[in-house]
């Protein structure tokens, strides 16, 4: 039995796409992601949402690959918040969940407690995924707005204000 036949048989058994189907489209994926324009709208929107509650913050927006697309920093925000905002956005994107909810799960679920050992993740509220048609296309991270609840509220409002 040749290896192509074995792979095709395995794919059929597993309910996966057969190798011939992959050959037809070349295995190329078509995926939505954030544009620079949308990332800037989200960042500006989160800064404005924080200003409405008399808070300054740092806002980071990442695309579906975790790449930083936009970063805005309010006046007089502590420098550690820049890294925190980026890590919150990355955490939210990577887990497709709000970073605060992930932190709560890590605190409540013994099987998830080790999530806090993954250095790239920040299990504090303020990271919110950006989804379109059920697909996560990026995330917004906010830090420095006077606590995780404020951070998350600013991110959620920015996402809602652009209609997502």
Steps between C-alpha positions, in 0.01 A plus 500: 500500500661830394520797737256719301237226520563460874467874554179511296355202684589653836345833400182329385477299821564808711244701304765744380551655159655248261843587350346545155275779629803673646679472168213676322520815711870469571437491875460879500278641772290810469460673836367831626726723705509853637600783270714790620197726463283280723780454752542878527123545540498244781798657675356851475161373611644333808697813592176703464303247707758526778487880483122482556572351843781748566776245446807487279623168367718322252322312221658230286328338203634178346400321181407132470869404499571684826688778324473847651310719253414807709614639833381817669612626838313756703682775688669414829435126484762286671749346256427142613150536357628495142629145537192403702262622227689304235503184709129532581420534129723201415344293780151576377587424140686182583225358719206654314362620831508805722825507693316560829279195446810293435651630825183404687509152347864461606405598854192274520607191304792298637570361152543855365713647778822452306382753239670766709835336423477576128710816484325649196156487665373765740201379699357840586185661363535738207559269204200442273489302175371665183274263308327516164252230403621286789864524390758666726683753282698681769477638852508821701699532822456789743711571808530783749137616515464453874454125522415196293124569496558847351758365256257238373208743482705739282598218262143368477359847433754563222411171330127570530543855369649376171207262460667170582 
